[in-house]
């Protein structure tokens, strides 16, 4: 069982805790976050590949998505983040279009396709995204986009969010596997 910092059982929705927007961002933070993003495809692959169809179709928590939906969600989300990165780098504070992640996760492809399709997609996507991020100057991470629901977000804050997001969903699968003894 995963235990929170205060000794109580952790919320299975947030196995690594809630995302906390950083108050300030240092160059070292960016390196760590980019590394987490770079490692996400391998970590997600290690967590999901080798699970049986029945295991992939098991919800990671009561009322939650299945492991399969989680795996397909990660590239869906990260494609949007990659696009937002490019928009922020090429436009002046563009207003981005959010998407309904729950509805995306309930589409046929996310519910039924083999996970290796999304794992390969994530691998190629992250190769491009990390290459771009590593090429940026510190000032580029101050560039921003406008999220209609969340407001102005800098690329630095987005990197913190997607570092967390990458680890968050891998932890969903790992926690389920630990609980089930897989």
C-alpha positions in Angstrom: 0.0 0.0 0.0 1.2 3.5 -0.9 1.4 5.7 2.2 1.2 9.5 2.1 3.6 11.8 4.0 1.3 12.0 6.9 1.1 8.2 7.3 -2.4 7.8 5.8 -3.2 5.7 2.7 -2.4 7.7 -0.4 -5.1 8.8 -2.7 -4.9 6.4 -5.6 -5.8 9.2 -8.0 -2.6 11.0 -7.1 0.0 8.3 -6.2 2.9 10.9 -6.3 0.8 13.7 -4.8 -1.0 16.6 -6.5 0.9 18.8 -8.9 2.2 22.0 -7.3 3.0 24.9 -9.5 6.6 25.9 -8.8 7.1 29.4 -7.3 10.3 29.9 -9.1 12.2 27.9 -11.8 16.0 27.4 -11.8 18.1 25.9 -14.6 18.6 22.7 -12.6 14.8 22.3 -12.3 14.4 22.5 -16.0 17.1 19.9 -16.5 15.4 17.5 -14.1 12.0 18.1 -15.7 13.3 17.5 -19.2 15.0 14.3 -18.0 11.7 13.1 -16.6 10.0 13.8 -19.9 12.8 12.1 -21.8 12.5 9.0 -19.6 8.7 8.8 -19.7 8.5 6.5 -22.8 10.8 3.9 -21.3 9.2 4.1 -17.9 5.7 3.7 -19.3 6.8 0.9 -21.5 8.4 -0.9 -18.6 5.2 -0.5 -16.5 2.8 -1.6 -19.2 4.5 -4.0 -21.6 4.1 -7.6 -20.6 0.7 -7.1 -18.9 -2.0 -9.4 -20.1 -5.1 -8.1 -21.9 -7.1 -8.7 -18.7 -4.5 -6.7 -16.7 -4.5 -3.9 -19.3 -8.3 -3.7 -19.0 -8.2 -3.4 -15.2 -9.0 0.0 -13.8 -6.0 1.5 -11.9 -8.5 2.4 -9.2 -12.2 2.1 -8.5 -14.1 4.2 -11.1 -10.8 5.1 -12.9 -9.5 4.4 -16.3 -8.1 1.1 -17.3 -4.3 0.6 -17.6 -4.9 0.6 -21.4 -6.7 3.9 -21.3 -3.9 5.4 -19.1 -1.3 4.3 -21.6 -3.2 5.8 -24.5 -3.9 9.0 -22.5 -0.2 9.8 -22.0 0.6 10.4 -25.7 -2.8 12.1 -26.2 -1.9 14.6 -23.5 1.7 14.9 -24.5 0.9 15.6 -28.1 -1.2 18.5 -26.9 1.7 19.7 -24.7 4.2 19.4 -27.6 1.9 21.5 -29.8 1.5 24.1 -27.1 5.2 24.3 -26.7 5.6 25.0 -30.4 2.8 27.5 -30.4 4.3 29.4 -27.5 7.7 29.5 -29.3 6.3 30.7 -32.5 3.4 33.0 -31.5 2.9 35.7 -28.9 1.0 34.2 -26.0 -1.4 32.2 -28.1 -4.7 31.0 -26.7 -4.6 27.2 -26.9 -7.6 24.9 -27.3 -8.1 22.6 -24.3 -9.4 19.1 -24.8 -11.7 16.8 -22.8 -9.3 14.1 -21.7 -12.1 11.9 -20.3 -14.0 11.9 -23.5 -10.7 11.1 -25.4 -10.0 8.2 -23.1 -13.4 6.8 -23.8 -13.1 6.7 -27.5 -12.7 3.4 -29.2 -9.0 3.6 -29.9 -8.2 4.3 -26.2 -10.4 1.6 -25.0 -9.4 -1.2 -27.3 -6.1 -0.7 -29.2 -2.9 -2.5 -28.3 -0.8 -0.4 -26.0 2.3 -0.8 -28.1 0.9 1.5 -30.7 0.8 4.4 -28.2 4.1 3.4 -26.7 5.8 3.8 -30.1 4.0 7.1 -30.7 5.1 8.4 -27.3 8.7 7.3 -28.0 8.9 9.3 -31.3 7.0 12.2 -29.9 9.3 12.5 -26.9 12.4 12.2 -29.1 11.2 15.3 -30.9 10.0 17.2 -27.8 13.1 16.6 -25.8 15.3 17.6 -28.7 13.4 20.9 -28.9 13.4 21.5 -25.2 17.2 20.9 -24.9 17.8 23.4 -27.7 16.0 26.3 -25.9 17.7 29.1 -24.0 16.6 29.8 -20.4 14.6 32.9 -21.6 12.5 30.6 -23.9 11.0 28.9 -20.9 9.4 32.3 -20.0 7.4 32.2 -23.2 3.8 31.4 -22.5 0.4 30.4 -23.9 -3.0 31.2 -22.5 -5.1 28.2 -21.4 -8.8 29.2 -21.4 -9.4 27.5 -18.1 -6.1 27.8 -16.3 -4.8 31.2 -17.5 -1.3 32.1 -18.6 1.2 29.3 -18.4 4.9 29.6 -19.1 6.8 26.8 -20.9 8.8 26.4 -17.6 5.6 25.7 -15.7 4.4 23.4 -18.4 7.7 21.4 -18.1 7.1 21.0 -14.4 3.5 19.9 -15.1 4.6 17.3 -17.7 7.4 16.0 -15.6 4.8 15.4 -12.9 2.3 14.0 -15.4 4.8 11.5 -16.8 5.7 10.2 -13.3 2.0 10.4 -12.2 0.6 8.0 -14.8 3.5 5.5 -14.5 2.8 5.5 -10.8 -0.8 4.6 -11.4 0.2 1.5 -13.2 3.0 0.6 -10.8 0.7 1.1 -7.8 -2.0 -1.2 -9.3 0.6 -3.8 -10.1 1.9 -3.7 -6.5 -1.6 -3.9 -5.1 -2.5 -6.9 -7.3 0.9 -8.6 -7.0 1.5 -8.6 -10.7 
